[in-house]
Each structure stands twice: as structure tokens, then as C-alpha cells.
Amino acid sequence: MADTLSIKSVSKKNLPYFIGWIAIFIWLYSYFLPMGGFKFDSKLYYENVGYTSAYYYIFLAVGCIIPVFIDGRKFVPKTIYSVITAFICFIAIRFTGASILSKSLMIVASACIGHIFASNTFAFFMILNNAEKFYSMILAVLLPKVLMYVKPRLLEHSYIIDTPSLIIFSIMILLFVCSYFYKYNIEEIPVNNNIKAPRRAYSLMPLVFVIISLNDVVAPSTLRQIVNVSKDQIESFYFFGILIGIFIVIFFQKRFSINICNMLNISFAFLAMGFVVNIISIESREVMLISASCFGSSYAIGFVNIYYLAGFMTKKFQSIKFYKFGIILSTIYYIISFIIIGVSENVEMLPPPIFTALVSIFIVIIFFVLSPFFIKLLYSGEWIDDSYRFDVTKCSRLEAKLKDYKLTPAETEVCVLLLEGYTMRQIAGMQSKAYATINTYCTSIYRKLNINSRTELILILQDYISK
């Protein structure tokens, strides 16, 4: 996996999609998403448009409706128009003050951001190769949290244009450059089709729900309710946990090629630890900070791996139905989680934070118990092999595996016939080639697979025969 997930595998032709995905993630998690309170807010804009979740719901609705009802080849190239419109809206908001006009402009900008997010999400799932998915998610998780960490230092001084506004415009310019590429490289965008994904693939959806709801909504909300520790300290330890999580992801995946489902279990372990520590640390300030680090590590490990898993599975199936189903469910997950947390924080009669933590721990334990079931469903040879390749394959499992061994097309053809039971003389007759040529192919095959006989060949590839 060290070779397949090399940073060198990030291709120049996909670089705009790679950068666009990171840029929109920075935008969303630094400014737009309401969860957790870890946002790099621009007070100037919020003074003019107000703190309201309406913009968030508009963004979610547009980001869901566009990919579900419109072909990717139509809405991705038009991203540039939404970038330009959003840019104009944000500039105008600076001068319109706290007014209905500002709020109207923000509504339009929110819809545009939804379109931009939909386009970059489509590119992430359907276009980027495995290495590009892996590293873009690492940066998408890390960079918004870097902004969160350096926020107090950037806001210490007064600027003509406040720092958050400057970052907003920088991201918009970056998205403009990327979307300009989208408009004139439509051939990179796959055509919609009616291919059905395997039923077992849909077992991914409950995992997505747990990772999103607990890491992106419940855990940050739990930290926000800590009252005897400063927000800066909590954010610093949360950021430290993010760094630990990213280190774990890179080290274990590149060095040991750990099953992604087991990586998700590591995320769940950190999550459960964070909730347990939070429950027992009511009187201990230092222990509460450990809880923040656990949540940060869980977030980093969970998000990188769940997006990577969903990403290569979606591209492998080339199933727009599977992609749309995931988009709809993710939108529902976020809306429900946000509503529940919002209500529980504002209504005193609802259960206290400790109840939320206990329920979350219970959910995590359930998924620990069911992890063999999910591994059986998700760790399927039909597609999991592709998680450790440069990109997903469109050929049979056997052919893809033989390519991993660097067999030439001629050697691959001979190897397939050997596995089907034909002798070398029969293969020579079938291919109208000399016996010595076929023998040379066989010698090369055995050398590349580090074996000495047909029996060993069958044993080493038995899981790939007739698959």
C-alpha cells in the first residue's frame, strides 16, 4: 500500500478536483457548518446576515437536490457560475449592512455553495483515484482544524479586511480556478448509468451515519458543554487529537495496510474512550482535555477512512443510484442530528449531556459487537482489493490481481488458461505459439509470483478463480 498510496500518485489532470475538494471542505468546516462551535467565524458577515441555521438548511437542500435530479455532466461544468455568483454576493454583503438585502444575498450564496459542494463531491467520488481520495481527505480534515487552532493568533491584530474575510475570498478565488477547469474538461466526468451496486454494499450506510452523527455533531456538542475549561484549551487538545488521528491513519495504512473496517473500529474506540472520560471527569479539568483529544483522533480516523471507503466503492460500482442514495441519507443524517442536538441544548426538560454520552457509548458498543458482520459484508473480495491499488479496476478480480503481480498481457492470458486446467502443450496449440514460448511465459509467471509449480499457482490464486 505504500506504493499505491504514494503522494506521487496525485495526477496533474485531476489536481483541480483534488484542490477543489480540499477548498470546499475548508470553507464548510471553517465557516458554514453549525456543528461543534469550532468555526473560524467572520463577525463582519454574521453582523450583517445574522446567526441562523436557515442558510445551512438551504445549503444542504441544494447540495442534495442537484446531484439527485441532475446529471453530473450538466451541473459540474456549470460550477463556475455559482462560484462567481457567491463571490459577488459575499462582496455585496460587506456593504449592505444588517438588512433584508444582506439576508437575501446570503440565501443566494448558500444555494451557490450547495451547488459547489455537490460538484466537488461528485468529483471526489466519481473521478479522483484512490491516492487522491486518501490525501485530499487527510488535508480536508486537517486544514480547517489548523485554522481553528491558529484563530486566536490571527485575530489578535486589526486589519483593513478581517482575516476570516480574507480567507473567504482566497478560497473563492481558488474555487474559481478549479471550476474553470471543470467547465472545459467535461470529458473527465463519467456518464450517468443505471448500474446497480451489490446489495451488501449498502451496509456501508449505517457506518456513515455513526461516523457523521457522533464525530461531527454529538462529540463536538459534548465538548461545547464543558464549562470549567476555556474554549481555547479544548480546541487545542482537540487539534492535538486530530494530529494523532492523522498520524495513525497514514502510519497504519501505508505501513501495515490495515483493513479499513478495523480502522473504523479504532475510531470507535477513541470515540467510546472520549465519552467515558467525559462522564467520569466532571470534577477533573485535565481529564476533560483528554476527552477532547480522543474526540479529535476519532474524528480524523473516522472521516478519512469512511470517505475513502465510500469513495472507492462508489467509483468501483460506477453506480449513480448508490451515489444518490448515499447523498440523500447523509443529508438526512445531518439534518436529524442537528435538530436533535439543537433541541436538547435549548430545552431544560430533555436529558442532560451525560445521557447523550451514555447513549453514544451504547451505539458504539453495538457497532463493536456487529463489526464482524460489517467486515463480512464490506470486506468483500469483489471490491475491497481495490482499496489497496492506485485506482479501482474495471476488469475481473483475477485479471486485476495478475496485474498486481506485473504480469504482461500475454502472461496473463497464459496464467488464466493454466488456472482453467489446460496444459502448456494445449495452450501452445490454442494460441498457435511454440511450446518453448509458452514455457518461457510460465517460467516468468512463476518467478513473478515467487512459486515453483501449477499447484502453488492454484493455491495462491484460489480465491480469485471463477470470481
The 8 nearest C-alpha neighbors of each residue, nearest first, counted from 0:
[[1, 3, 2, 253, 387, 4, 256, 252],
 [0, 2, 253, 4, 3, 5, 254, 252],
 [1, 3, 5, 0, 4, 389, 253, 388],
 [2, 4, 389, 0, 388, 5, 1, 387],
 [5, 3, 130, 1, 2, 0, 6, 389],
 [4, 6, 7, 2, 8, 3, 1, 130],
 [5, 7, 8, 9, 4, 130, 134, 131],
 [6, 8, 5, 9, 10, 4, 130, 2],
 [7, 9, 6, 5, 10, 130, 4, 131],
 [10, 8, 131, 7, 6, 130, 11, 14],
 [11, 9, 13, 12, 8, 14, 7, 131],
 [10, 12, 14, 13, 9, 15, 8, 17],
 [11, 13, 10, 14, 15, 16, 9, 187],
 [14, 12, 16, 11, 10, 15, 17, 127],
 [13, 15, 17, 11, 16, 12, 18, 10],
 [16, 14, 177, 18, 17, 13, 19, 180],
 [17, 15, 19, 13, 14, 18, 20, 122],
 [16, 18, 14, 15, 20, 19, 135, 13],
 [19, 17, 15, 21, 20, 16, 14, 22],
 [20, 18, 16, 22, 21, 17, 15, 174],
 [19, 21, 119, 23, 18, 22, 17, 16],
 [20, 22, 139, 24, 18, 19, 23, 135],
 [23, 21, 19, 25, 24, 20, 18, 170],
 [22, 24, 26, 25, 20, 21, 27, 19],
 [23, 25, 27, 21, 26, 22, 139, 28],
 [26, 24, 143, 22, 23, 28, 27, 29],
 [25, 27, 23, 24, 29, 28, 30, 22],
 [28, 26, 31, 24, 32, 25, 30, 29],
 [27, 29, 25, 32, 30, 26, 143, 24],
 [30, 28, 38, 39, 26, 143, 27, 25],
 [31, 29, 38, 27, 39, 40, 28, 26],
 [30, 32, 27, 28, 33, 29, 26, 55],
 [31, 33, 27, 28, 34, 30, 55, 29],
 [34, 32, 31, 36, 35, 52, 55, 38],
 [35, 33, 216, 32, 36, 215, 219, 220],
 [34, 36, 219, 220, 37, 216, 223, 33],
 [35, 37, 38, 34, 33, 223, 219, 220],
 [38, 36, 35, 147, 39, 234, 29, 34],
 [37, 39, 29, 40, 30, 36, 147, 28],
 [38, 40, 29, 30, 147, 150, 163, 41],
 [41, 39, 38, 30, 42, 163, 29, 45],
 [40, 42, 163, 43, 44, 164, 45, 39],
 [43, 41, 45, 44, 46, 40, 163, 47],
 [42, 44, 46, 41, 45, 47, 93, 161],
 [45, 43, 47, 46, 42, 41, 48, 93],
 [44, 46, 49, 42, 48, 47, 43, 50],
 [45, 47, 43, 44, 49, 42, 48, 97],
 [46, 48, 97, 96, 44, 45, 49, 101],
 [49, 47, 102, 45, 101, 46, 44, 97],
 [50, 48, 45, 46, 47, 51, 102, 44],
 [51, 49, 45, 48, 52, 46, 53, 54],
 [50, 52, 53, 49, 54, 55, 48, 45],
 [51, 53, 55, 54, 56, 50, 33, 57],
 [54, 52, 56, 55, 51, 57, 106, 58],
 [55, 53, 57, 52, 56, 109, 106, 58],
 [54, 56, 52, 58, 53, 57, 59, 32],
 [57, 55, 59, 53, 58, 54, 60, 52],
 [58, 56, 54, 60, 59, 55, 110, 61],
 [57, 59, 113, 109, 55, 110, 56, 61],
 [60, 58, 56, 62, 57, 61, 63, 55],
 [61, 59, 57, 63, 62, 58, 64, 56],
 [60, 62, 113, 64, 63, 58, 59, 110],
 [61, 63, 113, 117, 59, 60, 114, 64],
 [62, 64, 60, 61, 65, 66, 59, 327],
 [65, 63, 61, 67, 66, 62, 60, 68],
 [64, 66, 69, 67, 68, 63, 61, 62],
 [67, 65, 69, 68, 64, 63, 117, 71],
 [66, 68, 64, 323, 65, 69, 63, 326],
 [67, 69, 65, 66, 64, 70, 63, 323],
 [70, 68, 66, 65, 67, 71, 74, 73],
 [69, 71, 73, 72, 191, 74, 66, 68],
 [72, 70, 73, 74, 75, 69, 66, 188],
 [73, 71, 70, 75, 74, 188, 185, 76],
 [72, 74, 71, 70, 75, 76, 69, 77],
 [73, 75, 77, 71, 76, 72, 70, 78],
 [74, 76, 118, 77, 78, 71, 73, 72],
 [77, 75, 182, 181, 78, 74, 73, 185],
 [78, 76, 74, 79, 75, 80, 182, 73],
 [79, 77, 81, 80, 75, 76, 178, 115],
 [78, 80, 178, 82, 77, 81, 179, 175],
 [81, 79, 83, 82, 78, 77, 84, 111],
 [80, 82, 111, 84, 78, 83, 79, 85],
 [83, 81, 79, 85, 80, 84, 175, 86],
 [82, 84, 86, 80, 81, 85, 79, 87],
 [85, 83, 81, 87, 86, 82, 80, 88],
 [86, 84, 108, 88, 82, 87, 83, 111],
 [85, 87, 83, 89, 84, 88, 82, 90],
 [86, 88, 84, 90, 85, 89, 91, 83],
 [89, 87, 85, 91, 86, 90, 104, 108],
 [90, 88, 92, 86, 91, 87, 85, 93],
 [89, 91, 87, 88, 92, 93, 86, 94],
 [90, 92, 88, 93, 89, 94, 87, 95],
 [93, 91, 89, 95, 101, 94, 90, 88],
 [94, 92, 91, 90, 95, 89, 96, 44],
 [93, 95, 92, 91, 96, 90, 101, 47],
 [96, 94, 92, 101, 93, 91, 97, 98],
 [97, 95, 47, 94, 98, 101, 93, 92],
 [98, 96, 47, 48, 101, 46, 95, 99],
 [99, 97, 100, 101, 96, 102, 47, 95],
 [98, 100, 102, 101, 103, 97, 48, 104],
 [99, 101, 103, 98, 102, 104, 95, 97],
 [102, 100, 104, 98, 92, 99, 103, 48],
 [101, 103, 48, 105, 99, 104, 100, 106],
 [104, 102, 100, 106, 105, 101, 99, 107],
 [103, 105, 101, 107, 106, 102, 88, 100],
 [106, 104, 108, 102, 103, 107, 109, 101],
 [105, 107, 109, 103, 104, 108, 54, 102],
 [106, 108, 104, 110, 105, 109, 111, 103],
 [107, 109, 85, 105, 111, 106, 110, 88],
 [110, 108, 112, 106, 58, 111, 107, 54],
 [109, 111, 113, 58, 107, 108, 112, 61],
 [110, 112, 81, 108, 114, 113, 109, 85],
 [111, 113, 115, 109, 114, 110, 116, 108],
 [112, 114, 62, 58, 110, 61, 116, 111],
 [115, 113, 117, 111, 112, 116, 62, 118],
 [116, 114, 112, 118, 117, 113, 78, 111],
 [115, 117, 113, 119, 114, 118, 120, 112],
 [118, 116, 62, 114, 120, 115, 119, 121],
 [119, 117, 75, 121, 115, 120, 116, 114],
 [118, 120, 122, 116, 20, 121, 117, 123],
 [121, 119, 123, 117, 122, 118, 116, 124],
 [120, 122, 118, 119, 124, 123, 125, 117],
 [123, 121, 126, 119, 125, 120, 124, 16],
 [124, 122, 120, 127, 121, 125, 126, 119],
 [123, 125, 310, 121, 122, 314, 126, 313],
 [124, 126, 314, 122, 121, 123, 127, 313],
 [127, 125, 122, 123, 124, 128, 188, 187],
 [128, 126, 123, 131, 132, 125, 122, 13],
 [127, 129, 390, 131, 130, 132, 126, 389],
 [130, 128, 390, 132, 131, 389, 133, 311],
 [131, 129, 4, 133, 132, 128, 8, 134],
 [130, 132, 128, 9, 129, 133, 134, 127],
 [131, 133, 129, 135, 130, 134, 127, 136],
 [134, 132, 130, 131, 136, 135, 307, 129],
 [135, 133, 137, 136, 131, 132, 130, 138],
 [134, 136, 138, 132, 137, 133, 131, 139],
 [137, 135, 139, 134, 138, 303, 133, 140],
 [136, 138, 134, 140, 135, 139, 303, 141],
 [137, 139, 141, 135, 140, 136, 142, 134],
 [140, 138, 21, 136, 137, 24, 141, 135],
 [139, 141, 137, 138, 136, 142, 299, 143],
 [140, 142, 138, 144, 139, 143, 137, 145],
 [141, 143, 145, 144, 138, 139, 140, 146],
 [144, 142, 25, 146, 145, 29, 141, 28],
 [143, 145, 147, 146, 142, 141, 148, 238],
 [146, 144, 142, 148, 147, 143, 149, 141],
 [147, 145, 143, 149, 144, 148, 150, 142],
 [146, 148, 144, 150, 145, 149, 39, 143],
 [147, 149, 145, 146, 150, 144, 235, 234],
 [150, 148, 146, 152, 151, 147, 145, 153],
 [149, 151, 153, 147, 152, 148, 146, 154],
 [152, 150, 154, 153, 149, 155, 148, 231],
 [153, 151, 155, 150, 149, 154, 156, 148],
 [154, 152, 150, 151, 155, 149, 162, 156],
 [153, 155, 151, 152, 156, 150, 162, 157],
 [156, 154, 152, 153, 151, 157, 150, 158],
 [157, 155, 154, 158, 153, 152, 161, 162],
 [156, 158, 155, 159, 161, 154, 160, 162],
 [159, 157, 160, 161, 156, 162, 154, 155],
 [158, 160, 161, 157, 162, 165, 156, 164],
 [159, 161, 158, 162, 165, 164, 157, 163],
 [160, 162, 158, 164, 163, 159, 165, 157],
 [161, 163, 165, 164, 166, 160, 153, 154],
 [164, 162, 41, 166, 165, 161, 167, 40],
 [165, 163, 167, 166, 162, 161, 41, 168],
 [166, 164, 162, 168, 163, 167, 169, 161],
 [165, 167, 169, 163, 164, 168, 170, 162],
 [168, 166, 164, 170, 165, 169, 163, 171],
 [167, 169, 171, 165, 170, 166, 172, 164],
 [170, 168, 166, 172, 171, 167, 165, 173],
 [169, 171, 173, 167, 168, 172, 22, 166],
 [172, 170, 168, 174, 173, 169, 175, 167],
 [173, 171, 175, 169, 174, 170, 168, 176],
 [172, 174, 170, 176, 175, 171, 169, 177],
 [175, 173, 171, 177, 172, 176, 19, 178],
 [176, 174, 172, 178, 173, 177, 82, 179],
 [177, 175, 179, 173, 174, 178, 172, 180],
 [176, 178, 15, 174, 180, 179, 175, 19],
 [179, 177, 181, 79, 175, 180, 176, 78],
 [178, 180, 176, 182, 177, 181, 79, 175],
 [179, 181, 178, 177, 182, 183, 184, 176],
 [182, 180, 178, 76, 184, 179, 183, 185],
 [183, 181, 76, 179, 180, 184, 178, 77],
 [182, 184, 180, 181, 185, 179, 76, 186],
 [185, 183, 181, 186, 182, 187, 180, 188],
 [184, 186, 187, 188, 183, 182, 181, 76],
 [185, 187, 184, 188, 189, 183, 72, 190],
 [188, 186, 185, 184, 189, 126, 181, 13],
 [187, 189, 186, 185, 72, 190, 126, 71],
 [190, 188, 187, 191, 125, 72, 186, 126],
 [189, 191, 192, 188, 72, 71, 70, 317],
 [192, 190, 319, 70, 189, 193, 71, 318],
 [193, 191, 194, 319, 190, 318, 317, 320],
 [192, 194, 195, 318, 319, 320, 191, 317],
 [195, 193, 318, 192, 196, 317, 316, 319],
 [196, 194, 318, 193, 197, 320, 321, 316],
 [195, 197, 316, 318, 321, 198, 194, 200],
 [198, 196, 200, 199, 195, 201, 316, 321],
 [199, 197, 200, 201, 196, 202, 195, 376],
 [198, 200, 201, 197, 376, 202, 377, 203],
 [201, 199, 198, 202, 197, 203, 377, 196],
 [200, 202, 203, 199, 204, 198, 197, 321],
 [203, 201, 200, 204, 199, 205, 376, 373],
 [202, 204, 201, 206, 205, 200, 207, 377],
 [203, 205, 207, 206, 202, 201, 208, 325],
 [206, 204, 208, 207, 203, 202, 209, 201],
 [207, 205, 209, 208, 204, 203, 210, 202],
 [206, 208, 204, 210, 205, 209, 211, 203],
 [207, 209, 205, 211, 206, 210, 212, 332],
 [210, 208, 206, 212, 211, 207, 213, 205],
 [209, 211, 207, 208, 214, 213, 212, 301],
 [212, 210, 215, 208, 209, 214, 213, 207],
 [211, 213, 216, 209, 215, 214, 208, 210],
 [212, 214, 217, 216, 209, 210, 218, 211],
 [215, 213, 298, 218, 211, 210, 212, 216],
 [214, 216, 211, 212, 213, 217, 219, 218],
 [215, 217, 212, 34, 213, 219, 214, 218],
 [216, 218, 213, 220, 219, 221, 212, 214],
 [217, 219, 221, 220, 214, 213, 216, 222],
 [220, 218, 35, 222, 221, 217, 216, 223],
 [219, 221, 223, 35, 217, 218, 222, 216],
 [222, 220, 218, 219, 224, 223, 217, 352],
 [223, 221, 219, 224, 220, 225, 218, 291],
 [222, 224, 220, 221, 225, 219, 35, 36],
 [223, 225, 222, 221, 226, 220, 352, 219],
 [226, 224, 222, 223, 227, 228, 221, 287],
 [225, 227, 228, 224, 229, 223, 230, 222],
 [226, 228, 225, 229, 284, 282, 281, 283],
 [229, 227, 226, 225, 284, 230, 232, 233],
 [230, 228, 232, 231, 233, 227, 226, 225],
 [229, 231, 233, 232, 234, 228, 223, 235],
 [232, 230, 234, 229, 233, 235, 151, 148],
 [233, 231, 235, 229, 234, 230, 236, 228],
 [232, 234, 230, 236, 235, 231, 237, 288],
 [233, 235, 237, 231, 232, 236, 238, 230],
 [236, 234, 232, 238, 237, 233, 231, 148],
 [235, 237, 239, 292, 238, 233, 234, 291],
 [238, 236, 292, 295, 291, 234, 240, 239],
 [239, 237, 241, 235, 240, 236, 234, 144],
 [238, 240, 236, 242, 241, 237, 292, 235],
 [241, 239, 292, 295, 296, 243, 237, 238],
 [242, 240, 295, 296, 238, 244, 239, 299],
 [241, 243, 239, 245, 240, 244, 246, 238],
 [242, 244, 240, 246, 241, 245, 296, 247],
 [245, 243, 296, 241, 247, 299, 300, 246],
 [244, 246, 248, 242, 247, 243, 299, 249],
 [245, 247, 243, 249, 244, 248, 250, 242],
 [246, 248, 244, 250, 245, 249, 251, 243],
 [249, 247, 245, 246, 251, 250, 252, 300],
 [250, 248, 246, 252, 247, 251, 253, 245],
 [251, 249, 247, 253, 254, 248, 252, 246],
 [250, 252, 255, 254, 248, 253, 249, 247],
 [253, 251, 256, 249, 257, 255, 250, 254],
 [252, 254, 1, 0, 250, 251, 256, 249],
 [255, 253, 251, 250, 252, 256, 1, 0],
 [254, 256, 251, 257, 252, 253, 250, 0],
 [257, 255, 252, 253, 0, 254, 251, 258],
 [258, 256, 255, 252, 259, 251, 262, 261],
 [257, 259, 261, 260, 262, 256, 378, 252],
 [260, 258, 262, 261, 257, 263, 304, 308],
 [261, 259, 263, 262, 258, 374, 264, 378],
 [262, 260, 264, 263, 258, 259, 265, 257],
 [263, 261, 259, 265, 264, 260, 258, 266],
 [262, 264, 266, 260, 261, 265, 301, 267],
 [263, 265, 261, 267, 266, 262, 268, 260],
 [266, 264, 268, 262, 263, 267, 269, 261],
 [265, 267, 297, 263, 301, 264, 269, 268],
 [268, 266, 270, 264, 265, 269, 271, 363],
 [267, 269, 265, 271, 270, 266, 264, 272],
 [270, 268, 272, 293, 297, 266, 267, 271],
 [269, 271, 267, 273, 268, 272, 297, 294],
 [272, 270, 268, 274, 273, 360, 269, 267],
 [273, 271, 269, 275, 270, 274, 276, 268],
 [272, 274, 290, 293, 270, 276, 271, 275],
 [273, 275, 277, 271, 276, 356, 272, 278],
 [276, 274, 272, 278, 277, 273, 271, 279],
 [277, 275, 273, 279, 278, 274, 290, 280],
 [276, 278, 274, 280, 275, 279, 290, 287],
 [279, 277, 275, 276, 280, 353, 274, 281],
 [278, 280, 276, 277, 281, 275, 282, 283],
 [281, 279, 283, 277, 282, 278, 286, 287],
 [280, 282, 283, 279, 278, 277, 287, 284],
 [283, 281, 280, 284, 279, 286, 287, 227],
 [284, 282, 280, 286, 285, 281, 287, 279],
 [283, 285, 287, 286, 228, 282, 288, 227],
 [286, 284, 288, 287, 283, 289, 280, 228],
 [285, 287, 289, 288, 283, 284, 280, 290],
 [288, 286, 290, 284, 289, 285, 280, 277],
 [287, 289, 291, 290, 286, 285, 236, 233],
 [290, 288, 286, 292, 287, 291, 293, 285],
 [289, 291, 273, 287, 293, 288, 292, 276],
 [290, 292, 237, 288, 294, 289, 293, 236],
 [293, 291, 240, 237, 295, 289, 236, 290],
 [294, 292, 273, 290, 269, 296, 295, 291],
 [293, 295, 297, 291, 292, 296, 270, 273],
 [296, 294, 240, 241, 237, 292, 298, 293],
 [297, 295, 244, 240, 241, 293, 299, 298],
 [298, 296, 266, 294, 269, 300, 270, 295],
 [297, 299, 295, 301, 214, 296, 300, 302],
 [298, 300, 244, 296, 241, 302, 301, 297],
 [301, 299, 244, 297, 266, 303, 298, 302],
 [302, 300, 298, 266, 304, 299, 263, 303],
 [301, 303, 305, 299, 304, 300, 298, 306],
 [304, 302, 136, 306, 300, 301, 305, 307],
 [303, 305, 307, 301, 306, 302, 308, 300],
 [304, 306, 308, 302, 307, 303, 301, 309],
 [307, 305, 309, 308, 304, 303, 310, 302],
 [306, 308, 310, 304, 305, 309, 133, 303],
 [309, 307, 305, 310, 306, 311, 304, 312],
 [310, 308, 306, 312, 307, 311, 313, 305],
 [311, 309, 124, 307, 313, 308, 312, 306],
 [310, 312, 314, 313, 308, 309, 315, 307],
 [313, 311, 315, 309, 310, 314, 308, 316],
 [314, 312, 310, 316, 315, 311, 309, 317],
 [313, 315, 317, 125, 311, 316, 312, 124],
 [316, 314, 312, 313, 391, 317, 311, 392],
 [315, 317, 318, 313, 314, 196, 312, 194],
 [318, 316, 314, 315, 313, 319, 194, 125],
 [319, 317, 194, 316, 320, 321, 195, 196],
 [318, 320, 322, 321, 323, 191, 192, 317],
 [321, 319, 323, 318, 322, 324, 195, 193],
 [320, 322, 324, 318, 319, 323, 196, 325],
 [321, 323, 319, 325, 320, 324, 313, 326],
 [324, 322, 326, 320, 325, 67, 321, 319],
 [323, 325, 321, 327, 322, 326, 320, 328],
 [324, 326, 328, 322, 323, 327, 329, 321],
 [327, 325, 323, 329, 324, 328, 63, 330],
 [328, 326, 330, 324, 325, 329, 323, 63],
 [327, 329, 331, 325, 330, 326, 332, 324],
 [330, 328, 332, 326, 331, 327, 325, 333],
 [331, 329, 327, 333, 328, 332, 326, 334],
 [330, 332, 328, 334, 329, 333, 335, 327],
 [333, 331, 329, 335, 330, 334, 336, 328],
 [332, 334, 336, 330, 331, 335, 337, 329],
 [333, 335, 331, 337, 336, 332, 338, 330],
 [334, 336, 338, 332, 337, 333, 331, 339],
 [337, 335, 333, 339, 338, 334, 212, 332],
 [336, 338, 334, 340, 335, 339, 333, 341],
 [339, 337, 341, 335, 336, 340, 342, 334],
 [340, 338, 336, 342, 341, 337, 343, 335],
 [339, 341, 343, 337, 342, 338, 344, 336],
 [342, 340, 338, 344, 339, 343, 337, 345],
 [341, 343, 339, 345, 344, 340, 346, 338],
 [344, 342, 340, 345, 346, 341, 349, 339],
 [343, 345, 341, 342, 346, 340, 347, 349],
 [346, 344, 342, 343, 347, 341, 349, 340],
 [345, 347, 348, 343, 349, 344, 342, 341],
 [346, 348, 349, 345, 343, 344, 350, 351],
 [349, 347, 346, 350, 343, 351, 345, 344],
 [348, 350, 347, 343, 346, 351, 342, 344],
 [351, 349, 354, 348, 352, 343, 355, 347],
 [350, 352, 353, 354, 349, 355, 343, 347],
 [353, 351, 355, 354, 356, 221, 350, 224],
 [354, 352, 356, 355, 351, 278, 357, 350],
 [355, 353, 357, 352, 356, 351, 350, 358],
 [356, 354, 352, 358, 353, 357, 359, 351],
 [355, 357, 353, 359, 354, 274, 358, 360],
 [358, 356, 360, 354, 359, 355, 361, 353],
 [357, 359, 361, 355, 360, 356, 354, 362],
 [360, 358, 356, 362, 361, 357, 355, 363],
 [359, 361, 363, 357, 362, 358, 271, 364],
 [360, 362, 358, 364, 359, 363, 357, 365],
 [363, 361, 359, 365, 360, 364, 358, 366],
 [362, 364, 360, 366, 365, 361, 267, 359],
 [365, 363, 367, 361, 366, 362, 360, 368],
 [366, 364, 362, 368, 363, 367, 369, 361],
 [365, 367, 369, 363, 368, 364, 370, 362],
 [366, 368, 364, 370, 365, 369, 363, 264],
 [367, 369, 365, 366, 370, 364, 371, 372],
 [368, 370, 366, 372, 367, 371, 365, 373],
 [369, 371, 373, 367, 372, 368, 366, 374],
 [372, 370, 374, 373, 369, 375, 368, 367],
 [373, 371, 375, 369, 370, 374, 376, 368],
 [374, 372, 370, 376, 375, 371, 377, 369],
 [373, 375, 371, 378, 377, 376, 372, 370],
 [376, 374, 372, 373, 378, 377, 371, 379],
 [377, 375, 373, 374, 199, 378, 379, 372],
 [378, 376, 374, 379, 373, 375, 200, 199],
 [379, 377, 374, 375, 383, 376, 380, 260],
 [380, 378, 381, 377, 383, 382, 376, 375],
 [379, 381, 383, 382, 384, 378, 396, 462],
 [380, 382, 379, 383, 396, 384, 466, 378],
 [381, 383, 380, 384, 385, 379, 312, 315],
 [384, 382, 385, 380, 386, 379, 378, 381],
 [385, 383, 386, 382, 387, 380, 388, 381],
 [384, 386, 391, 388, 383, 387, 382, 390],
 [385, 387, 384, 383, 388, 311, 129, 391],
 [388, 386, 385, 0, 384, 3, 389, 256],
 [387, 389, 385, 3, 390, 386, 391, 129],
 [388, 390, 3, 129, 130, 128, 4, 387],
 [391, 389, 128, 129, 388, 392, 385, 130],
 [390, 392, 385, 315, 311, 388, 393, 314],
 [393, 391, 394, 390, 399, 385, 315, 395],
 [392, 394, 391, 395, 315, 399, 396, 316],
 [395, 393, 392, 399, 398, 396, 397, 391],
 [396, 394, 398, 397, 399, 393, 466, 392],
 [395, 397, 399, 398, 400, 463, 394, 466],
 [396, 398, 400, 463, 395, 399, 401, 464],
 [399, 397, 401, 395, 400, 396, 394, 402],
 [400, 398, 402, 396, 397, 401, 395, 394],
 [401, 399, 403, 397, 402, 398, 396, 404],
 [400, 402, 398, 404, 403, 399, 406, 397],
 [403, 401, 405, 399, 404, 400, 406, 398],
 [402, 404, 400, 401, 405, 399, 406, 388],
 [403, 405, 401, 402, 406, 447, 448, 400],
 [406, 404, 402, 403, 407, 401, 447, 400],
 [407, 405, 402, 404, 410, 411, 401, 408],
 [406, 408, 410, 409, 411, 405, 402, 412],
 [409, 407, 411, 410, 412, 406, 402, 413],
 [410, 408, 412, 411, 407, 413, 440, 406],
 [411, 409, 407, 413, 412, 408, 440, 406],
 [410, 412, 408, 414, 409, 413, 406, 407],
 [411, 413, 409, 415, 410, 414, 408, 416],
 [412, 414, 410, 416, 411, 415, 417, 409],
 [413, 415, 417, 411, 416, 412, 410, 418],
 [416, 414, 418, 412, 417, 413, 411, 419],
 [415, 417, 419, 413, 418, 414, 421, 412],
 [418, 416, 414, 421, 420, 419, 415, 413],
 [417, 419, 415, 420, 416, 414, 457, 464],
 [418, 420, 416, 417, 421, 415, 464, 414],
 [421, 419, 417, 418, 422, 416, 415, 453],
 [420, 422, 417, 416, 419, 425, 426, 423],
 [423, 421, 425, 424, 426, 420, 417, 416],
 [422, 424, 426, 425, 427, 437, 421, 438],
 [425, 423, 427, 426, 422, 434, 428, 437],
 [426, 424, 428, 422, 427, 423, 421, 429],
 [425, 427, 429, 423, 428, 424, 430, 422],
 [428, 426, 432, 424, 430, 425, 434, 429],
 [427, 429, 431, 425, 426, 430, 424, 432],
 [430, 428, 426, 427, 431, 425, 432, 424],
 [429, 431, 427, 432, 428, 426, 425, 433],
 [432, 430, 428, 429, 427, 433, 426, 434],
 [433, 431, 427, 430, 434, 428, 436, 437],
 [432, 434, 436, 435, 427, 437, 431, 428],
 [433, 435, 437, 436, 427, 424, 438, 432],
 [434, 436, 438, 433, 437, 439, 432, 440],
 [437, 435, 439, 433, 438, 434, 440, 432],
 [436, 438, 440, 434, 439, 435, 427, 441],
 [437, 439, 435, 441, 436, 440, 434, 442],
 [440, 438, 436, 442, 437, 441, 435, 443],
 [439, 441, 437, 443, 438, 442, 410, 444],
 [442, 440, 444, 438, 443, 439, 445, 437],
 [443, 441, 439, 445, 444, 440, 446, 438],
 [442, 444, 446, 440, 441, 445, 447, 439],
 [445, 443, 441, 447, 446, 442, 440, 448],
 [444, 446, 450, 448, 442, 443, 447, 449],
 [445, 447, 449, 443, 444, 448, 442, 450],
 [448, 446, 444, 449, 445, 443, 404, 405],
 [447, 449, 445, 446, 450, 444, 404, 456],
 [450, 448, 446, 447, 445, 451, 444, 455],
 [451, 449, 445, 448, 455, 452, 446, 456],
 [452, 450, 445, 455, 449, 453, 446, 456],
 [453, 451, 454, 455, 450, 456, 445, 457],
 [452, 454, 456, 455, 457, 451, 417, 418],
 [455, 453, 457, 452, 456, 458, 451, 459],
 [456, 454, 458, 452, 453, 457, 459, 450],
 [457, 455, 453, 459, 454, 458, 460, 452],
 [456, 458, 454, 460, 461, 455, 459, 453],
 [459, 457, 455, 461, 456, 460, 454, 462],
 [458, 460, 456, 457, 461, 455, 462, 448],
 [461, 459, 457, 463, 458, 462, 456, 464],
 [460, 462, 458, 463, 464, 457, 459, 456],
 [463, 461, 460, 464, 466, 459, 380, 458],
 [464, 462, 397, 461, 460, 466, 396, 465],
 [463, 465, 461, 466, 462, 460, 397, 418],
 [466, 464, 463, 397, 462, 461, 419, 396],
 [465, 464, 463, 396, 397, 395, 462, 381]]
